[in-house]
């Protein structure tokens, strides 16, 4: 389990002072400062300085600050990496990771920051386990739009295998896994449904393209009051059963074993971590 929540991860263009300032007050767990897709080609060089200054000014509290650079195969990637290495941030996100060799190339340029991988190509998905196992890898961010384009697929269901392969790799390696974006940012019901699906699959959170998506996403990926109450009752019942020499307990007509207690304690830990983050 991770010691901090990653429910909501909002993309913020690194070239926009107003957006960078607004992000300081948004109730997100992660900010993905973007130097890639959200920045026009003629603004990419200046965006490095704009983002450097914003991060130096601070004010982002306990939000995780990750910077997405341009690919190392572009005209901007290597210079982006060098600039981010000097920024006050918590990680660097590499787009279109196809294999551990791509991670090695970035690691050589940025020797200290945790590395995150955009999982958005068929080759990357097929190499997910090798990428996740890299010693510098901290998390996966699913790039579902690019993946759907490369697969020539339509609809979320067509991505299920890819999502699950990346999830399996992330869970096996003990790293974070963030679901892809939901493009229709005004469709609250659709967002809620996709968040619920991603949460139930096992994702730690979801990437977002608009601040209006934050509240729904935080609610979906955080434990509900009923889940917290059940976790507490399961722990209490199991501890009482253990005190009587029993290996199982019964709560609400269901068997509770040690594996359920592991999940229950993780639920309470997540709730406490969210409370601490929101009060910071």
VOPAGU-2260 file (C-alpha; in pm, 1 decimal, decimal comma):
REM VOPAGU-2260
SITE   aa  ch    i         X         Y         Z
SITE  UNK   A    0       0,0       0,0       0,0
SITE  UNK   A    1     106,7     359,4     -64,4
SITE  UNK   A    2     139,8     595,6     229,0
SITE  UNK   A    3     -41,8     884,1      62,5
SITE  UNK   A    4    -356,8     917,5    -151,4
SITE  UNK   A    5    -340,7     955,5    -529,0
SITE  UNK   A    6    -713,9     985,9    -594,4
SITE  UNK   A    7    -707,6    1280,8    -834,4
SITE  UNK   A    8    -422,3    1381,1   -1067,3
SITE  UNK   A    9    -495,0    1698,2   -1262,7
SITE  UNK   A   10    -302,1    1802,4   -1573,8
SITE  UNK   A   11    -196,2    2168,1   -1559,1
SITE  UNK   A   12     -21,1    2338,3   -1854,8
SITE  UNK   A   13     325,3    2446,5   -1752,1
SITE  UNK   A   14     304,8    2753,8   -1974,9
SITE  UNK   A   15      -0,9    2917,6   -1815,8
SITE  UNK   A   16      63,9    3138,2   -1512,2
SITE  UNK   A   17    -305,0    3162,1   -1427,5
SITE  UNK   A   18    -355,2    2785,4   -1432,6
SITE  UNK   A   19     -39,2    2730,1   -1229,6
SITE  UNK   A   20    -165,1    2973,3    -967,4
SITE  UNK   A   21    -515,5    2825,1    -955,8
SITE  UNK   A   22    -370,8    2478,7    -897,9
SITE  UNK   A   23    -244,6    2596,4    -558,1
SITE  UNK   A   24    -601,4    2604,5    -427,2
SITE  UNK   A   25    -749,9    2295,9    -592,0
SITE  UNK   A   26    -827,2    1993,5    -368,3
SITE  UNK   A   27    -628,6    1747,5    -581,6
SITE  UNK   A   28    -385,7    1486,5    -454,9
SITE  UNK   A   29    -149,6    1511,0    -752,6
SITE  UNK   A   30     -66,5    1787,8    -999,0
SITE  UNK   A   31      70,0    1678,7   -1335,8
SITE  UNK   A   32     249,3    1988,2   -1460,8
SITE  UNK   A   33     255,4    1941,7   -1836,4
SITE  UNK   A   34     528,6    2048,7   -2076,0
SITE  UNK   A   35     405,4    1811,3   -2347,2
SITE  UNK   A   36      55,9    1797,3   -2497,6
SITE  UNK   A   37     -80,8    2103,8   -2315,9
SITE  UNK   A   38     193,8    2334,0   -2445,4
SITE  UNK   A   39     216,3    2458,6   -2804,5
SITE  UNK   A   40     546,0    2396,3   -2987,1
SITE  UNK   A   41     640,5    2764,3   -2994,8
SITE  UNK   A   42     580,9    2794,2   -2617,8
SITE  UNK   A   43     768,9    2485,6   -2500,2
SITE  UNK   A   44    1103,5    2650,2   -2428,7
SITE  UNK   A   45     950,5    2940,7   -2235,8
SITE  UNK   A   46     725,8    2699,6   -2044,4
SITE  UNK   A   47    1029,6    2554,7   -1867,4
SITE  UNK   A   48    1110,8    2891,5   -1712,0
SITE  UNK   A   49     747,1    2961,7   -1630,6
SITE  UNK   A   50     707,7    2631,3   -1451,1
SITE  UNK   A   51    1044,0    2659,3   -1275,5
SITE  UNK   A   52     939,9    2996,1   -1131,6
SITE  UNK   A   53     596,9    2869,3   -1021,0
SITE  UNK   A   54     744,7    2569,6    -840,6
SITE  UNK   A   55    1011,9    2787,6    -681,5
SITE  UNK   A   56     739,3    3017,8    -549,4
SITE  UNK   A   57     574,4    2716,2    -387,6
SITE  UNK   A   58     228,8    2721,7    -236,6
SITE  UNK   A   59     127,1    2375,5    -358,2
SITE  UNK   A   60     111,6    2234,1      -7,2
SITE  UNK   A   61     123,2    1859,1      25,6
SITE  UNK   A   62       6,8    1793,7    -330,9
SITE  UNK   A   63     237,8    1559,2    -521,7
SITE  UNK   A   64     409,6    1763,5    -794,3
SITE  UNK   A   65     500,7    1565,4   -1106,2
SITE  UNK   A   66     624,1    1720,6   -1429,9
SITE  UNK   A   67     551,6    1559,5   -1766,4
SITE  UNK   A   68     823,0    1629,4   -2019,4
SITE  UNK   A   69     829,0    1586,6   -2394,5
SITE  UNK   A   70     960,9    1256,5   -2525,7
SITE  UNK   A   71    1335,7    1216,1   -2542,5
SITE  UNK   A   72    1299,1    1153,3   -2915,3
SITE  UNK   A   73    1169,4    1509,5   -2966,4
SITE  UNK   A   74    1357,6    1836,0   -2999,6
SITE  UNK   A   75    1260,0    1936,4   -2645,2
SITE  UNK   A   76    1285,1    1619,1   -2437,4
SITE  UNK   A   77    1647,7    1624,5   -2323,7
SITE  UNK   A   78    1638,0    1994,2   -2235,8
SITE  UNK   A   79    1307,2    1938,9   -2052,8
SITE  UNK   A   80    1467,5    1663,7   -1846,5
SITE  UNK   A   81    1764,6    1884,5   -1756,0
SITE  UNK   A   82    1531,3    2166,5   -1654,8
SITE  UNK   A   83    1305,3    1943,6   -1444,7
SITE  UNK   A   84    1607,5    1798,9   -1263,7
SITE  UNK   A   85    1658,5    2145,1   -1115,9
SITE  UNK   A   86    1291,1    2208,4   -1032,4
SITE  UNK   A   87    1130,8    2178,7    -689,1
SITE  UNK   A   88     910,9    1881,2    -775,4
SITE  UNK   A   89     844,7    1523,7    -665,0
SITE  UNK   A   90     879,1    1330,6    -989,1
SITE  UNK   A   91     920,6    1337,2   -1364,7
SITE  UNK   A   92     674,1    1177,8   -1607,5
SITE  UNK   A   93     801,5    1034,3   -1935,9
SITE  UNK   A   94     552,5     998,0   -2223,7
SITE  UNK   A   95     518,1     698,1   -2453,2
SITE  UNK   A   96     740,6     459,9   -2260,2
SITE  UNK   A   97     793,6     149,4   -2471,3
SITE  UNK   A   98    1037,0     -40,4   -2250,4
SITE  UNK   A   99    1288,4     -15,6   -1965,4
SITE  UNK   A  100    1545,4     122,7   -2209,2
SITE  UNK   A  101    1343,7     444,4   -2225,7
SITE  UNK   A  102    1350,3     466,5   -1847,6
SITE  UNK   A  103    1725,9     407,8   -1848,5
SITE  UNK   A  104    1772,9     697,8   -2088,9
SITE  UNK   A  105    1578,5     935,3   -1865,4
SITE  UNK   A  106    1745,0     805,2   -1549,0
SITE  UNK   A  107    2083,2     895,3   -1696,6
SITE  UNK   A  108    1967,3    1255,4   -1744,4
SITE  UNK   A  109    1782,6    1288,7   -1413,8
SITE  UNK   A  110    1978,0    1097,0   -1149,5
SITE  UNK   A  111    1760,2    1160,9    -844,2
SITE  UNK   A  112    1391,8    1225,6    -914,8
SITE  UNK   A  113    1142,2     937,4    -908,2
SITE  UNK   A  114    1035,1     846,7   -1260,9
SITE  UNK   A  115     677,4     792,5   -1374,1
SITE  UNK   A  116     581,0     632,1   -1704,3
SITE  UNK   A  117     300,8     717,5   -1943,8
SITE  UNK   A  118     164,9     379,3   -2050,6
SITE  UNK   A  119       9,3     467,4   -2384,0
SITE  UNK   A  120     157,9     247,6   -2656,1
SITE  UNK   A  121      94,8    -117,8   -2745,4
SITE  UNK   A  122     465,2    -195,6   -2700,9
SITE  UNK   A  123     467,6     -28,6   -2362,3
SITE  UNK   A  124     169,4    -232,0   -2245,7
SITE  UNK   A  125     335,2    -555,4   -2358,4
SITE  UNK   A  126     649,3    -453,0   -2164,2
SITE  UNK   A  127     459,9    -327,1   -1859,5
SITE  UNK   A  128     608,4    -575,6   -1613,7
SITE  UNK   A  129     966,0    -492,4   -1716,3
SITE  UNK   A  130     897,2    -119,6   -1698,4
SITE  UNK   A  131     730,9    -142,1   -1357,0
SITE  UNK   A  132    1023,0    -342,5   -1218,2
SITE  UNK   A  133    1275,0     -68,3   -1298,6
SITE  UNK   A  134    1443,7      51,9    -979,4
SITE  UNK   A  135    1359,4     416,3   -1050,7
SITE  UNK   A  136     995,3     359,0   -1140,4
SITE  UNK   A  137     741,1     520,3    -906,2
SITE  UNK   A  138     416,4     495,6   -1096,6
SITE  UNK   A  139     219,1     435,5   -1414,2
SITE  UNK   A  140      -9,6     690,9   -1575,4
SITE  UNK   A  141    -240,7     537,7   -1834,1
SITE  UNK   A  142    -260,5     737,0   -2156,2
SITE  UNK   A  143    -585,9     591,5   -2280,3
SITE  UNK   A  144    -639,6     839,9   -2563,7
SITE  UNK   A  145    -307,9     763,4   -2732,4
SITE  UNK   A  146    -346,6     392,9   -2664,7
SITE  UNK   A  147    -691,8     385,9   -2824,0
SITE  UNK   A  148    -551,5     569,7   -3125,4
SITE  UNK   A  149    -267,4     321,4   -3170,6
SITE  UNK   A  150    -500,8      25,0   -3127,9
SITE  UNK   A  151    -759,2     178,6   -3359,0
SITE  UNK   A  152   -1012,1      83,5   -3093,3
SITE  UNK   A  153   -1338,9     241,4   -2987,8
SITE  UNK   A  154   -1486,5     243,7   -2642,1
SITE  UNK   A  155   -1350,3     181,1   -2296,7
SITE  UNK   A  156   -1418,1    -192,6   -2308,1
SITE  UNK   A  157   -1165,3    -232,4   -2589,5
SITE  UNK   A  158    -891,2    -115,4   -2350,7
SITE  UNK   A  159    -970,0    -361,5   -2072,2
SITE  UNK   A  160    -681,9    -598,6   -2145,5
SITE  UNK   A  161    -432,6    -312,3   -2164,5
SITE  UNK   A  162    -560,3    -158,5   -1840,8
SITE  UNK   A  163    -538,5    -488,8   -1658,0
SITE  UNK   A  164    -189,6    -571,8   -1786,3
SITE  UNK   A  165     -62,0    -236,5   -1661,4
SITE  UNK   A  166    -242,3    -282,2   -1330,5
SITE  UNK   A  167     -97,0    -628,2   -1279,3
SITE  UNK   A  168     252,5    -497,0   -1348,5
SITE  UNK   A  169     209,5    -200,0   -1114,7
SITE  UNK   A  170      67,7    -408,7    -830,5
SITE  UNK   A  171     341,4    -670,1    -867,0
SITE  UNK   A  172     605,8    -397,3    -844,5
SITE  UNK   A  173     432,3    -204,3    -566,4
SITE  UNK   A  174     403,6     120,8    -761,7
SITE  UNK   A  175     114,4     361,7    -816,4
SITE  UNK   A  176    -127,4     314,5   -1107,3
SITE  UNK   A  177    -341,8     606,0   -1230,5
SITE  UNK   A  178    -627,9     554,8   -1474,3
SITE  UNK   A  179    -657,4     757,7   -1794,3
SITE  UNK   A  180    -860,2    1073,6   -1847,1
SITE  UNK   A  181   -1232,1    1103,3   -1912,2
SITE  UNK   A  182   -1266,6    1344,3   -2203,5
SITE  UNK   A  183   -1626,7    1460,9   -2161,3
SITE  UNK   A  184   -1556,2    1685,6   -1863,1
SITE  UNK   A  185   -1915,9    1812,7   -1842,9
SITE  UNK   A  186   -2059,6    1459,7   -1825,5
SITE  UNK   A  187   -2068,5    1400,3   -1450,9
SITE  UNK   A  188   -2256,2    1070,5   -1468,4
SITE  UNK   A  189   -2014,0     931,3   -1724,5
SITE  UNK   A  190   -1715,7    1041,1   -1516,7
SITE  UNK   A  191   -1861,7     888,6   -1202,7
SITE  UNK   A  192   -1922,6     558,0   -1380,8
SITE  UNK   A  193   -1569,2     545,3   -1521,7
SITE  UNK   A  194   -1418,6     638,5   -1183,9
SITE  UNK   A  195   -1616,6     360,2   -1019,7
SITE  UNK   A  196   -1496,0     114,0   -1280,1
SITE  UNK   A  197   -1134,1     223,4   -1241,7
SITE  UNK   A  198   -1153,4     205,9    -862,4
SITE  UNK   A  199   -1309,1    -138,7    -871,9
SITE  UNK   A  200   -1038,5    -257,8   -1111,9
SITE  UNK   A  201    -774,5    -147,9    -861,2
SITE  UNK   A  202    -643,1     187,0    -982,5
SITE  UNK   A  203    -515,4     422,6    -713,2
SITE  UNK   A  204    -672,3     724,9    -878,8
SITE  UNK   A  205    -757,5     892,8   -1206,5
SITE  UNK   A  206    -598,7    1157,3   -1424,5
SITE  UNK   A  207    -814,3    1461,4   -1498,9
SITE  UNK   A  208    -831,9    1735,2   -1760,7
SITE  UNK   A  209   -1054,8    1985,1   -1578,4
SITE  UNK   A  210   -1097,8    2107,2   -1218,1
SITE  UNK   A  211   -1471,0    2032,1   -1242,3
SITE  UNK   A  212   -1382,5    1661,8   -1234,0
SITE  UNK   A  213   -1198,7    1671,1    -901,1
SITE  UNK   A  214   -1482,3    1633,1    -649,7
SITE  UNK   A  215   -1638,9    1330,5    -819,1
SITE  UNK   A  216   -1301,6    1161,6    -857,3
SITE  UNK   A  217   -1195,0    1221,9    -498,0
SITE  UNK   A  218   -1522,5    1078,0    -374,7
SITE  UNK   A  219   -1496,8     770,9    -597,3
SITE  UNK   A  220   -1141,3     680,0    -501,6
SITE  UNK   A  221   -1173,1     755,3    -131,4
SITE  UNK   A  222   -1337,4     519,8     118,5
SITE  UNK   A  223   -1699,5     596,9     200,0
SITE  UNK   A  224   -1831,5     636,4     554,8
SITE  UNK   A  225   -1996,2     294,8     524,4
SITE  UNK   A  226   -1665,2     136,8     416,3
SITE  UNK   A  227   -1481,4     296,1     707,2
SITE  UNK   A  228   -1750,7     180,8     949,6
SITE  UNK   A  229   -1738,3    -174,1     812,7
SITE  UNK   A  230   -1358,8    -179,7     836,4
SITE  UNK   A  231   -1369,5     -79,8    1201,5
SITE  UNK   A  232   -1634,1    -339,0    1283,3
SITE  UNK   A  233   -1441,3    -611,1    1099,4
SITE  UNK   A  234   -1122,7    -534,4    1291,6
SITE  UNK   A  235   -1305,7    -526,4    1624,1
SITE  UNK   A  236   -1486,6    -854,0    1555,9
SITE  UNK   A  237   -1172,4   -1028,9    1433,8
SITE  UNK   A  238    -968,7    -915,4    1734,5
SITE  UNK   A  239   -1245,3   -1037,9    1964,4
SITE  UNK   A  240   -1249,7   -1373,9    1785,7
SITE  UNK   A  241    -870,6   -1402,4    1813,2
SITE  UNK   A  242    -891,4   -1333,9    2185,7
SITE  UNK   A  243   -1118,4   -1638,0    2211,3
SITE  UNK   A  244    -879,6   -1853,3    2008,7
SITE  UNK   A  245   -1079,9   -1833,4    1686,2
SITE  UNK   A  246    -929,3   -1769,0    1343,3
SITE  UNK   A  247   -1239,4   -1616,7    1183,4
SITE  UNK   A  248   -1520,2   -1381,2    1277,2
SITE  UNK   A  249   -1862,0   -1303,0    1132,9
SITE  UNK   A  250   -1975,1    -949,6    1043,7
SITE  UNK   A  251   -2306,5    -876,0     873,7
SITE  UNK   A  252   -2346,0   -1245,1     800,8
SITE  UNK   A  253   -2011,4   -1274,1     621,8
SITE  UNK   A  254   -1696,1   -1456,2     721,1
SITE  UNK   A  255   -1405,1   -1228,0     814,7
SITE  UNK   A  256   -1054,7   -1372,1     793,5
SITE  UNK   A  257    -708,7   -1222,9     826,4
SITE  UNK   A  258    -700,7   -1123,1     457,2
SITE  UNK   A  259   -1011,1    -909,9     513,2
SITE  UNK   A  260    -839,7    -741,4     807,0
SITE  UNK   A  261    -545,0    -646,4     588,5
SITE  UNK   A  262    -789,9    -470,7     355,5
SITE  UNK   A  263    -980,3    -316,3     647,3
SITE  UNK   A  264    -665,4    -168,9     798,8
SITE  UNK   A  265    -561,4     -35,5     459,0
SITE  UNK   A  266    -902,1     131,8     427,0
SITE  UNK   A  267    -861,5     306,0     761,7
SITE  UNK   A  268    -505,2     407,7     679,0
SITE  UNK   A  269    -623,2     559,3     350,3
SITE  UNK   A  270    -902,3     747,1     523,6
SITE  UNK   A  271    -655,2     885,6     777,7
SITE  UNK   A  272    -411,3     984,9     502,1
SITE  UNK   A  273    -686,4    1166,8     311,1
SITE  UNK   A  274    -794,5    1349,9     625,7
SITE  UNK   A  275    -434,7    1454,7     693,0
SITE  UNK   A  276    -388,2    1571,4     334,4
SITE  UNK   A  277    -708,4    1773,6     332,9
SITE  UNK   A  278    -628,5    1940,9     664,7
SITE  UNK   A  279    -273,6    2036,3     563,3
